[in-house]
């Protein structure tokens, strides 16, 4: 009697069902969004790709947003890397370090594959468990030019674990007062570029609300924030205006644009600030004056220290 060719259940069958490492790293043929050479392993670890190497609607949108942001940051990385020095990028409020990991992969492993490029990316995060997970992931992937620091932005400003000067500072919806602190960090570390997706504008709105009655007696412009909804929205708007003026008051050239289309979110303002080799003293003085005038005109004098111009 002829024996059945069907293998018995057990080890050999399980082994056959397991994909090889090469298969696991190979992207599906229909994923047009992925860049040639991009780490499939990283995207799976970040849960942008499923274990089967596929994208769903939410992760496709997230990947689109990261690529869009990378278009703004890549020219800055190219600029600081061509100087020949060991450049540095500090990402504040890094969270799970999506941005840092994908920047590293796209810049070092894709755009500069096979070329020696100096540089280091620092992820700064207050939650210790996220820092440990990021360190472990960087080790597994061999991303040797990444470091993760369990520090607040204020602590990082004084920390010897970071270089005295940092070329690029990023802070993307970092939470709490982190955008203010990230700007202070960038100023203290003489950052050449800052890339900010600001959030946390409630502080200004709170001051506007506190002095609303007094403001209504002083100026008809207070009608802009008389109603609670308008207070919140105007507070958000003026916070970012003040941040831009603060940067310009320190000699930076500032561009404001949107990160992604309005169909994704109404709060996707992107502030790009670059310090020219020779700042314009006249523009700097004008911004310093305007900053103080806006604070006084809107009754925000108590926030002068928050938006202070450092000597």
VOTOR-760325 format. One record per residue (C-alpha): residue number from 1; residue in three letters; z, x, y. Coordinates in Angstrom, 1 decimal. Each point is the difference from the previous one (the first is absolute). Last residue first. Layout:
<site nr="NUM" rest="ala" w="Z" u="X" v="Y"/>
...
//
This chain:
<site nr="311" rest="unk" w="25.6" u="20.4" v="88.8"/>
<site nr="310" rest="unk" w="-0.1" u="-3.1" v="-2.3"/>
<site nr="309" rest="unk" w="-1.5" u="-3.2" v="1.5"/>
<site nr="308" rest="unk" w="2.3" u="-2.8" v="-1.1"/>
<site nr="307" rest="unk" w="-1.3" u="-3.1" v="-1.7"/>
<site nr="306" rest="unk" w="3.3" u="-0.8" v="-1.8"/>
<site nr="305" rest="unk" w="2.0" u="1.4" v="2.9"/>
<site nr="304" rest="unk" w="-1.7" u="-2.4" v="2.5"/>
<site nr="303" rest="unk" w="0.9" u="-2.9" v="-2.2"/>
<site nr="302" rest="unk" w="2.7" u="-1.3" v="2.3"/>
<site nr="301" rest="unk" w="-2.6" u="-0.2" v="2.7"/>
<site nr="300" rest="unk" w="-1.9" u="-2.7" v="-1.8"/>
<site nr="299" rest="unk" w="0.0" u="-2.6" v="2.8"/>
<site nr="298" rest="unk" w="-3.8" u="-0.4" v="-0.2"/>
<site nr="297" rest="unk" w="-0.8" u="1.7" v="3.3"/>
<site nr="296" rest="unk" w="2.5" u="2.8" v="-0.6"/>
<site nr="295" rest="unk" w="-1.4" u="1.0" v="-3.4"/>
<site nr="294" rest="unk" w="-3.6" u="-0.4" v="1.2"/>
<site nr="293" rest="unk" w="0.7" u="2.2" v="3.1"/>
<site nr="292" rest="unk" w="1.7" u="2.7" v="-2.1"/>
<site nr="291" rest="unk" w="-2.9" u="0.3" v="-2.4"/>
<site nr="290" rest="unk" w="-2.5" u="-0.1" v="2.9"/>
<site nr="289" rest="unk" w="1.6" u="3.0" v="1.6"/>
<site nr="288" rest="unk" w="0.0" u="2.1" v="-3.1"/>
<site nr="287" rest="unk" w="-3.6" u="-1.1" v="-0.8"/>
<site nr="286" rest="unk" w="-1.1" u="1.0" v="3.5"/>
<site nr="285" rest="unk" w="1.7" u="3.4" v="-0.4"/>
<site nr="284" rest="unk" w="-1.7" u="0.7" v="-3.3"/>
<site nr="283" rest="unk" w="-3.4" u="-1.1" v="1.4"/>
<site nr="282" rest="unk" w="0.4" u="2.5" v="2.9"/>
<site nr="281" rest="unk" w="1.2" u="2.8" v="-2.3"/>
<site nr="280" rest="unk" w="-3.0" u="-0.3" v="-2.3"/>
<site nr="279" rest="unk" w="1.0" u="1.6" v="-3.3"/>
<site nr="278" rest="unk" w="-1.7" u="3.3" v="-1.0"/>
<site nr="277" rest="unk" w="-0.3" u="0.5" v="-3.8"/>
<site nr="276" rest="unk" w="-0.1" u="-3.8" v="-0.3"/>
<site nr="275" rest="unk" w="2.8" u="-1.9" v="-1.7"/>
<site nr="274" rest="unk" w="-1.3" u="-2.8" v="-2.2"/>
<site nr="273" rest="unk" w="1.4" u="-3.5" v="-0.3"/>
<site nr="272" rest="unk" w="-1.5" u="-2.7" v="-2.2"/>
<site nr="271" rest="unk" w="1.7" u="-3.4" v="0.1"/>
<site nr="270" rest="unk" w="-1.0" u="-2.6" v="-2.6"/>
<site nr="269" rest="unk" w="0.6" u="-3.7" v="0.5"/>
<site nr="268" rest="unk" w="0.0" u="-1.9" v="-3.3"/>
<site nr="267" rest="unk" w="2.3" u="-2.9" v="0.8"/>
<site nr="266" rest="unk" w="-2.2" u="-3.1" v="-0.3"/>
<site nr="265" rest="unk" w="-0.6" u="0.6" v="-3.7"/>
<site nr="264" rest="unk" w="-2.7" u="0.1" v="-2.6"/>
<site nr="263" rest="unk" w="-2.7" u="-2.2" v="1.6"/>
<site nr="262" rest="unk" w="0.6" u="1.9" v="3.3"/>
<site nr="261" rest="unk" w="-2.0" u="2.9" v="-1.4"/>
<site nr="260" rest="unk" w="1.7" u="3.3" v="-0.8"/>
<site nr="259" rest="unk" w="1.8" u="2.8" v="2.0"/>
<site nr="258" rest="unk" w="-0.7" u="-1.3" v="3.5"/>
<site nr="257" rest="unk" w="-0.5" u="2.3" v="2.9"/>
<site nr="256" rest="unk" w="2.0" u="1.7" v="2.7"/>
<site nr="255" rest="unk" w="-1.0" u="3.5" v="1.2"/>
<site nr="254" rest="unk" w="2.5" u="2.4" v="1.7"/>
<site nr="253" rest="unk" w="-0.5" u="3.4" v="1.6"/>
<site nr="252" rest="unk" w="3.3" u="1.7" v="-0.1"/>
<site nr="251" rest="unk" w="1.5" u="1.8" v="3.1"/>
<site nr="250" rest="unk" w="3.7" u="-1.0" v="-0.5"/>
<site nr="249" rest="unk" w="-0.4" u="-3.0" v="2.4"/>
<site nr="248" rest="unk" w="-2.9" u="-1.1" v="-2.1"/>
<site nr="247" rest="unk" w="2.3" u="-0.3" v="-3.0"/>
<site nr="246" rest="unk" w="2.5" u="-2.0" v="1.9"/>
<site nr="245" rest="unk" w="-2.8" u="-2.2" v="1.5"/>
<site nr="244" rest="unk" w="-1.2" u="-0.7" v="-3.6"/>
<site nr="243" rest="unk" w="3.5" u="-0.9" v="-1.1"/>
<site nr="242" rest="unk" w="0.5" u="-2.2" v="3.0"/>
<site nr="241" rest="unk" w="-3.2" u="-2.0" v="-0.8"/>
<site nr="240" rest="unk" w="1.1" u="-0.3" v="-3.6"/>
<site nr="239" rest="unk" w="3.3" u="-1.5" v="1.1"/>
<site nr="238" rest="unk" w="-1.8" u="-2.2" v="2.5"/>
<site nr="237" rest="unk" w="-2.1" u="-1.7" v="-2.7"/>
<site nr="236" rest="unk" w="2.9" u="-0.6" v="-2.4"/>
<site nr="235" rest="unk" w="2.2" u="-1.4" v="2.8"/>
<site nr="234" rest="unk" w="-2.9" u="-2.2" v="1.1"/>
<site nr="233" rest="unk" w="-0.2" u="-1.4" v="-3.5"/>
<site nr="232" rest="unk" w="3.8" u="-0.6" v="-0.4"/>
<site nr="231" rest="unk" w="0.5" u="-1.3" v="3.4"/>
<site nr="230" rest="unk" w="-3.1" u="-2.2" v="-0.3"/>
<site nr="229" rest="unk" w="1.5" u="-1.7" v="-3.1"/>
<site nr="228" rest="unk" w="3.4" u="-0.4" v="1.8"/>
<site nr="227" rest="unk" w="-1.6" u="-1.6" v="3.2"/>
<site nr="226" rest="unk" w="0.6" u="1.7" v="3.3"/>
<site nr="225" rest="unk" w="-1.9" u="3.2" v="-0.9"/>
<site nr="224" rest="unk" w="-3.2" u="-0.1" v="2.1"/>
<site nr="223" rest="unk" w="1.8" u="-2.3" v="2.4"/>
<site nr="222" rest="unk" w="1.9" u="3.1" v="1.1"/>
<site nr="221" rest="unk" w="-3.1" u="0.8" v="2.0"/>
<site nr="220" rest="unk" w="1.2" u="-2.5" v="2.5"/>
<site nr="219" rest="unk" w="2.4" u="2.6" v="1.3"/>
<site nr="218" rest="unk" w="3.6" u="0.3" v="1.1"/>
<site nr="217" rest="unk" w="1.6" u="-3.3" v="-1.0"/>
<site nr="216" rest="unk" w="-1.8" u="-0.1" v="-3.4"/>
<site nr="215" rest="unk" w="1.2" u="3.6" v="-0.5"/>
<site nr="214" rest="unk" w="3.7" u="-1.0" v="0.4"/>
<site nr="213" rest="unk" w="-0.4" u="-2.8" v="-2.4"/>
<site nr="212" rest="unk" w="-1.8" u="2.2" v="-2.6"/>
<site nr="211" rest="unk" w="2.5" u="2.9" v="0.2"/>
<site nr="210" rest="unk" w="1.3" u="-0.3" v="-3.6"/>
<site nr="209" rest="unk" w="-3.4" u="-1.2" v="-1.4"/>
<site nr="208" rest="unk" w="-1.8" u="3.0" v="1.4"/>
<site nr="207" rest="unk" w="2.6" u="2.3" v="-1.4"/>
<site nr="206" rest="unk" w="-0.4" u="-1.5" v="-3.5"/>
<site nr="205" rest="unk" w="-3.8" u="0.1" v="0.2"/>
<site nr="204" rest="unk" w="0.3" u="3.7" v="0.7"/>
<site nr="203" rest="unk" w="2.1" u="0.6" v="-3.1"/>
<site nr="202" rest="unk" w="-2.1" u="-2.3" v="-2.2"/>
<site nr="201" rest="unk" w="-3.0" u="2.3" v="0.1"/>
<site nr="200" rest="unk" w="0.5" u="1.3" v="-3.5"/>
<site nr="199" rest="unk" w="-3.6" u="0.9" v="-0.9"/>
<site nr="198" rest="unk" w="-2.4" u="2.8" v="1.0"/>
<site nr="197" rest="unk" w="-2.9" u="1.3" v="-2.1"/>
<site nr="196" rest="unk" w="0.3" u="3.6" v="1.4"/>
<site nr="195" rest="unk" w="-2.2" u="3.0" v="-0.4"/>
<site nr="194" rest="unk" w="1.3" u="3.0" v="2.0"/>
<site nr="193" rest="unk" w="-2.0" u="3.2" v="0.6"/>
<site nr="192" rest="unk" w="0.7" u="3.5" v="1.3"/>
<site nr="191" rest="unk" w="3.7" u="-0.4" v="-0.8"/>
<site nr="190" rest="unk" w="2.3" u="2.1" v="2.1"/>
<site nr="189" rest="unk" w="2.9" u="-0.3" v="-2.4"/>
<site nr="188" rest="unk" w="2.3" u="-1.6" v="2.6"/>
<site nr="187" rest="unk" w="-2.8" u="-2.3" v="1.3"/>
<site nr="186" rest="unk" w="-0.9" u="-1.0" v="-3.6"/>
<site nr="185" rest="unk" w="3.6" u="-0.7" v="-0.9"/>
<site nr="184" rest="unk" w="0.5" u="-2.1" v="3.2"/>
<site nr="183" rest="unk" w="-3.2" u="-2.0" v="-0.9"/>
<site nr="182" rest="unk" w="1.4" u="-0.4" v="-3.6"/>
<site nr="181" rest="unk" w="3.3" u="-1.2" v="1.5"/>
<site nr="180" rest="unk" w="-1.7" u="-2.7" v="2.0"/>
<site nr="179" rest="unk" w="-2.0" u="-1.1" v="-3.0"/>
<site nr="178" rest="unk" w="3.1" u="0.3" v="-2.2"/>
<site nr="177" rest="unk" w="2.1" u="-2.6" v="2.0"/>
<site nr="176" rest="unk" w="0.3" u="-2.3" v="-3.1"/>
<site nr="175" rest="unk" w="-3.2" u="0.2" v="-2.1"/>
<site nr="174" rest="unk" w="-2.6" u="2.7" v="-0.9"/>
<site nr="173" rest="unk" w="-2.9" u="-2.3" v="0.7"/>
<site nr="172" rest="unk" w="-2.2" u="3.0" v="-0.4"/>
<site nr="171" rest="unk" w="1.4" u="3.2" v="1.4"/>
<site nr="170" rest="unk" w="-2.2" u="3.1" v="0.0"/>
<site nr="169" rest="unk" w="0.6" u="3.4" v="1.6"/>
<site nr="168" rest="unk" w="-2.7" u="2.7" v="-0.1"/>
<site nr="167" rest="unk" w="0.3" u="3.7" v="0.9"/>
<site nr="166" rest="unk" w="3.7" u="0.5" v="-0.5"/>
<site nr="165" rest="unk" w="1.8" u="2.8" v="1.9"/>
<site nr="164" rest="unk" w="3.3" u="1.6" v="-1.0"/>
<site nr="163" rest="unk" w="-0.9" u="-0.5" v="-3.7"/>
<site nr="162" rest="unk" w="2.0" u="-2.6" v="-2.0"/>
<site nr="161" rest="unk" w="2.9" u="0.7" v="-2.3"/>
<site nr="160" rest="unk" w="1.9" u="1.4" v="3.1"/>
<site nr="159" rest="unk" w="0.9" u="-3.5" v="0.9"/>
<site nr="158" rest="unk" w="0.6" u="-1.0" v="3.7"/>
<site nr="157" rest="unk" w="-2.7" u="-2.6" v="0.4"/>
<site nr="156" rest="unk" w="0.3" u="-0.9" v="-3.6"/>
<site nr="155" rest="unk" w="3.5" u="-1.3" v="0.5"/>
<site nr="154" rest="unk" w="-1.2" u="-2.3" v="2.7"/>
<site nr="153" rest="unk" w="-2.9" u="-1.2" v="-2.2"/>
<site nr="152" rest="unk" w="2.5" u="-0.7" v="-2.7"/>
<site nr="151" rest="unk" w="0.0" u="2.4" v="-2.9"/>
<site nr="150" rest="unk" w="-0.5" u="0.1" v="-3.8"/>
<site nr="149" rest="unk" w="-2.9" u="2.5" v="0.2"/>
<site nr="148" rest="unk" w="-3.1" u="-0.1" v="-2.2"/>
<site nr="147" rest="unk" w="-2.3" u="3.1" v="-0.2"/>
<site nr="146" rest="unk" w="-3.7" u="0.1" v="-0.8"/>
<site nr="145" rest="unk" w="-2.1" u="3.2" v="-0.4"/>
<site nr="144" rest="unk" w="0.4" u="0.1" v="-3.8"/>
<site nr="143" rest="unk" w="-1.8" u="-3.2" v="-0.8"/>
<site nr="142" rest="unk" w="0.0" u="0.9" v="-3.7"/>
<site nr="141" rest="unk" w="-0.3" u="-3.7" v="-1.1"/>
<site nr="140" rest="unk" w="3.3" u="0.0" v="-2.0"/>
<site nr="139" rest="unk" w="1.8" u="2.0" v="2.7"/>
<site nr="138" rest="unk" w="-1.2" u="-2.3" v="2.8"/>
<site nr="137" rest="unk" w="1.2" u="-3.0" v="-2.1"/>
<site nr="136" rest="unk" w="3.5" u="1.5" v="-0.5"/>
<site nr="135" rest="unk" w="0.4" u="0.8" v="3.7"/>
<site nr="134" rest="unk" w="-1.2" u="-3.5" v="0.9"/>
<site nr="133" rest="unk" w="2.5" u="-1.6" v="-2.4"/>
<site nr="132" rest="unk" w="2.8" u="2.1" v="1.4"/>
<site nr="131" rest="unk" w="-0.8" u="-1.0" v="3.6"/>
<site nr="130" rest="unk" w="-0.2" u="-3.6" v="-0.9"/>
<site nr="129" rest="unk" w="3.4" u="0.1" v="-1.6"/>
<site nr="128" rest="unk" w="1.5" u="1.8" v="3.1"/>
<site nr="127" rest="unk" w="-1.0" u="-2.7" v="2.5"/>
<site nr="126" rest="unk" w="-0.1" u="1.6" v="3.4"/>
<site nr="125" rest="unk" w="-3.6" u="1.2" v="-0.1"/>
<site nr="124" rest="unk" w="-1.9" u="3.0" v="1.3"/>
<site nr="123" rest="unk" w="-3.2" u="0.9" v="-1.8"/>
<site nr="122" rest="unk" w="-1.2" u="3.5" v="0.9"/>
<site nr="121" rest="unk" w="-3.6" u="1.1" v="-0.5"/>
<site nr="120" rest="unk" w="-1.0" u="3.7" v="-0.1"/>
<site nr="119" rest="unk" w="-3.0" u="2.0" v="0.9"/>
<site nr="118" rest="unk" w="-2.3" u="2.8" v="-0.9"/>
<site nr="117" rest="unk" w="-3.5" u="-0.7" v="-1.3"/>
<site nr="116" rest="unk" w="-1.6" u="2.2" v="-2.7"/>
<site nr="115" rest="unk" w="-3.2" u="-1.8" v="-1.0"/>
<site nr="114" rest="unk" w="-0.7" u="-1.3" v="-3.5"/>
<site nr="113" rest="unk" w="0.4" u="-3.7" v="1.1"/>
<site nr="112" rest="unk" w="0.3" u="-0.2" v="3.7"/>
<site nr="111" rest="unk" w="-1.0" u="-3.6" v="0.6"/>
<site nr="110" rest="unk" w="1.2" u="-1.2" v="-3.4"/>
<site nr="109" rest="unk" w="3.1" u="1.9" v="-1.1"/>
<site nr="108" rest="unk" w="1.5" u="1.2" v="3.3"/>
<site nr="107" rest="unk" w="-1.0" u="-2.8" v="2.3"/>
<site nr="106" rest="unk" w="-0.4" u="-3.1" v="-2.2"/>
<site nr="105" rest="unk" w="2.9" u="1.0" v="-2.3"/>
<site nr="104" rest="unk" w="2.4" u="1.1" v="2.8"/>
<site nr="103" rest="unk" w="-0.8" u="-3.0" v="2.2"/>
<site nr="102" rest="unk" w="0.5" u="-2.3" v="-3.1"/>
<site nr="101" rest="unk" w="3.4" u="1.5" v="-0.8"/>
<site nr="100" rest="unk" w="1.2" u="0.0" v="3.6"/>
<site nr="99" rest="unk" w="-1.1" u="-3.6" v="0.7"/>
<site nr="98" rest="unk" w="1.5" u="-1.5" v="-3.1"/>
<site nr="97" rest="unk" w="3.2" u="1.9" v="0.6"/>
<site nr="96" rest="unk" w="2.3" u="-2.5" v="-1.8"/>
<site nr="95" rest="unk" w="1.8" u="-0.6" v="3.3"/>
<site nr="94" rest="unk" w="-1.4" u="2.6" v="2.4"/>
<site nr="93" rest="unk" w="2.2" u="-1.1" v="3.0"/>
<site nr="92" rest="unk" w="-1.3" u="3.1" v="1.7"/>
<site nr="91" rest="unk" w="-3.1" u="1.9" v="-1.2"/>
<site nr="90" rest="unk" w="0.1" u="3.7" v="1.2"/>
<site nr="89" rest="unk" w="-3.3" u="1.9" v="-0.2"/>
<site nr="88" rest="unk" w="-0.1" u="3.8" v="0.0"/>
<site nr="87" rest="unk" w="-2.6" u="2.7" v="0.6"/>
<site nr="86" rest="unk" w="0.1" u="3.4" v="-1.7"/>
<site nr="85" rest="unk" w="-2.1" u="1.9" v="2.6"/>
<site nr="84" rest="unk" w="-3.8" u="0.5" v="-0.2"/>
<site nr="83" rest="unk" w="-0.7" u="-2.1" v="3.1"/>
<site nr="82" rest="unk" w="-2.5" u="-1.9" v="-2.1"/>
<site nr="81" rest="unk" w="2.9" u="-1.9" v="-1.6"/>
<site nr="80" rest="unk" w="1.2" u="-1.6" v="3.2"/>
<site nr="79" rest="unk" w="-3.4" u="-1.4" v="0.8"/>
<site nr="78" rest="unk" w="-0.8" u="-1.2" v="-3.5"/>
<site nr="77" rest="unk" w="3.3" u="-1.7" v="-0.3"/>
<site nr="76" rest="unk" w="-0.6" u="-1.8" v="3.4"/>
<site nr="75" rest="unk" w="-3.5" u="-1.0" v="-1.1"/>
<site nr="74" rest="unk" w="1.5" u="-1.4" v="-3.3"/>
<site nr="73" rest="unk" w="2.7" u="-2.1" v="1.8"/>
<site nr="72" rest="unk" w="-2.2" u="-2.8" v="1.5"/>
<site nr="71" rest="unk" w="-2.3" u="-0.4" v="-3.0"/>
<site nr="70" rest="unk" w="3.2" u="0.2" v="-2.2"/>
<site nr="69" rest="unk" w="1.2" u="-3.2" v="1.6"/>
<site nr="68" rest="unk" w="-3.1" u="-1.9" v="-1.1"/>
<site nr="67" rest="unk" w="0.3" u="1.5" v="-3.5"/>
<site nr="66" rest="unk" w="3.7" u="-1.2" v="-0.2"/>
<site nr="65" rest="unk" w="-1.0" u="-3.5" v="1.2"/>
<site nr="64" rest="unk" w="-2.8" u="-0.3" v="-2.6"/>
<site nr="63" rest="unk" w="2.4" u="1.1" v="-2.7"/>
<site nr="62" rest="unk" w="2.5" u="-2.7" v="1.0"/>
<site nr="61" rest="unk" w="-2.8" u="-2.6" v="0.0"/>
<site nr="60" rest="unk" w="-1.1" u="1.1" v="-3.5"/>
<site nr="59" rest="unk" w="3.6" u="-0.1" v="-1.1"/>
<site nr="58" rest="unk" w="0.3" u="-3.6" v="1.0"/>
<site nr="57" rest="unk" w="-3.2" u="-1.2" v="-1.5"/>
<site nr="56" rest="unk" w="0.4" u="1.8" v="-3.3"/>
<site nr="55" rest="unk" w="-1.2" u="3.4" v="-0.9"/>
<site nr="54" rest="unk" w="-0.5" u="1.4" v="-3.5"/>
<site nr="53" rest="unk" w="0.9" u="3.2" v="-1.8"/>
<site nr="52" rest="unk" w="1.4" u="-1.7" v="-3.1"/>
<site nr="51" rest="unk" w="3.5" u="1.0" v="1.0"/>
<site nr="50" rest="unk" w="-0.7" u="-1.9" v="3.3"/>
<site nr="49" rest="unk" w="-1.2" u="1.9" v="3.0"/>
<site nr="48" rest="unk" w="1.9" u="-0.1" v="3.3"/>
<site nr="47" rest="unk" w="3.2" u="0.2" v="-2.0"/>
<site nr="46" rest="unk" w="1.0" u="3.3" v="1.7"/>
<site nr="45" rest="unk" w="0.1" u="1.7" v="-3.4"/>
<site nr="44" rest="unk" w="-3.4" u="-1.6" v="-0.8"/>
<site nr="43" rest="unk" w="-1.5" u="1.3" v="3.2"/>
<site nr="42" rest="unk" w="1.4" u="3.5" v="-0.7"/>
<site nr="41" rest="unk" w="-1.4" u="0.1" v="-3.5"/>
<site nr="40" rest="unk" w="-3.4" u="-1.0" v="1.2"/>
<site nr="39" rest="unk" w="0.0" u="3.0" v="2.3"/>
<site nr="38" rest="unk" w="-3.0" u="-0.1" v="2.3"/>
<site nr="37" rest="unk" w="-2.9" u="2.2" v="-1.0"/>
<site nr="36" rest="unk" w="-2.7" u="-2.3" v="1.2"/>
<site nr="35" rest="unk" w="1.6" u="-2.6" v="2.4"/>
<site nr="34" rest="unk" w="1.1" u="-3.3" v="-1.4"/>
<site nr="33" rest="unk" w="-1.3" u="-3.2" v="1.7"/>
<site nr="32" rest="unk" w="-2.9" u="-0.5" v="-2.4"/>
<site nr="31" rest="unk" w="2.2" u="-1.0" v="-2.9"/>
<site nr="30" rest="unk" w="-2.6" u="-1.5" v="-2.3"/>
<site nr="29" rest="unk" w="-0.3" u="2.9" v="-2.4"/>
<site nr="28" rest="unk" w="3.7" u="0.2" v="-0.8"/>
<site nr="27" rest="unk" w="1.7" u="3.2" v="1.0"/>
<site nr="26" rest="unk" w="0.5" u="2.8" v="-2.6"/>
<site nr="25" rest="unk" w="3.5" u="1.5" v="0.0"/>
<site nr="24" rest="unk" w="1.2" u="-2.2" v="-2.9"/>
<site nr="23" rest="unk" w="-3.1" u="0.7" v="-2.0"/>
<site nr="22" rest="unk" w="0.5" u="3.8" v="0.5"/>
<site nr="21" rest="unk" w="3.6" u="-0.3" v="-1.1"/>
<site nr="20" rest="unk" w="-1.1" u="-1.8" v="-3.2"/>
<site nr="19" rest="unk" w="0.4" u="-3.8" v="-0.3"/>
<site nr="18" rest="unk" w="2.4" u="-1.2" v="-2.7"/>
<site nr="17" rest="unk" w="-1.4" u="-2.4" v="-2.5"/>
<site nr="16" rest="unk" w="-1.1" u="2.6" v="-2.5"/>
<site nr="15" rest="unk" w="3.5" u="1.5" v="0.0"/>
<site nr="14" rest="unk" w="1.5" u="-3.4" v="-0.9"/>
<site nr="13" rest="unk" w="-2.4" u="-0.4" v="-2.9"/>
<site nr="12" rest="unk" w="0.7" u="3.5" v="-1.3"/>
<site nr="11" rest="unk" w="3.8" u="-0.5" v="0.2"/>
<site nr="10" rest="unk" w="0.3" u="-3.2" v="-1.9"/>
<site nr="9" rest="unk" w="-2.0" u="-2.9" v="-1.2"/>
<site nr="8" rest="unk" w="-2.3" u="0.8" v="-2.9"/>
<site nr="7" rest="unk" w="-3.5" u="1.1" v="0.8"/>
<site nr="6" rest="unk" w="-2.7" u="-2.4" v="-1.0"/>
<site nr="5" rest="unk" w="-2.5" u="1.7" v="-2.4"/>
<site nr="4" rest="unk" w="1.2" u="-2.3" v="-2.9"/>
<site nr="3" rest="unk" w="0.0" u="1.7" v="-3.4"/>
<site nr="2" rest="unk" w="-2.9" u="-0.8" v="-2.4"/>
<site nr="1" rest="unk" w="1.1" u="-1.4" v="-3.4"/>
//
